[in-house]
Amino acid sequence: MPKKRVALYDAHPGSTDLRREVLAGLAASPRVIAPKFFYDEPGSALFNRICELPEYYQTRTEMDILQRALPELAGLVGAESLLIELGSGASRKVRLLLERLRPGGYVGVDISKEFLLASTAELARDYPWLEVHAACVDFSAGLDIPHCDLSMHKMVFYPGSSIGNFCPDEAVHLMGDVGRLVGAGGHLLIGVDLKKPVGILHAAYNDAQGVTADFNLNLLHRIRRELDTDLDPETFEHYAFYNPTAGRIEMHLLSRIAQVIWVEGEAFRFGAGDGIHTENSYKYSVDEFAALAAHAGFRQQAVWQDADALFSVQLLQYRP
Ligand code: AVJ
């Protein structure tokens, strides 16, 4: 008989957040909807397709870097720690770590409950020796994870350069939360996308098959599915570009026409070409990220990159 092995902690980050944040975001100037709302089931499936695109170098590059970093990483972190993965989604990356590091426990943290339960159940099945926990939490709003106050050494794993979704001061704030979670001497293993020629970035966020466009537009489809609205996603288009001053890719949804859209009984007026800002994806140099991490009390202990310096995986230690 397989024992039930995934303990779930559910903070219920939910669609009430979607309603509240969409209404506030559409009323704001400039208009904005946070990228965490991309990841409903269809959105997560589209994101998984992005990861396979020829133009989207990030996922495969990070996998390669991790693979090559494993022996050194194992020496620096050691076995029997508690591995806490942020945005655990459907990740294959953590399997590399589990197999090589043999942590004493695993906590998957994700805002999307379906994906979280599916991925942690699979890990529990594939690694019978591993204690598996699932925490359904919007970690951008804080990192209170009850089954983490064990005295074990802790390492947070935050792959995929999702830290890039946060503006620098929010990123410092999140890393500060991570620091308090792992405690002095604890680790953060983080994927950080690097600054690079703009053509490579532009292609990665404007892929030929239009999967990134569909991913961006899915946000409007989700609003249609979950809120009371007459919004027609077809009247919007995907727009992504690199902003060199801010050092980030920006994604927007632009109205093709002048229109009034009703959402939950409120009217929002768009001119042709008016947009909703849906995502920032910050790119850093290794030194820029070291300075950012230092503001949160972390020191770079090791940095691994690919030969073309597209992407980095960084081991940071909390030394407040
Ligand atoms: C998951 C935030 C790292 O910024 O590249 C992919 C999301 N957006 N294509 C990124 C994304 C458009 C991705 N992160």
Residues whose N, C-alpha, C, O or C-beta is under 5 A from the ligand:
A	BS01	AVJ	G160 S161 S162 N165 T212 S281
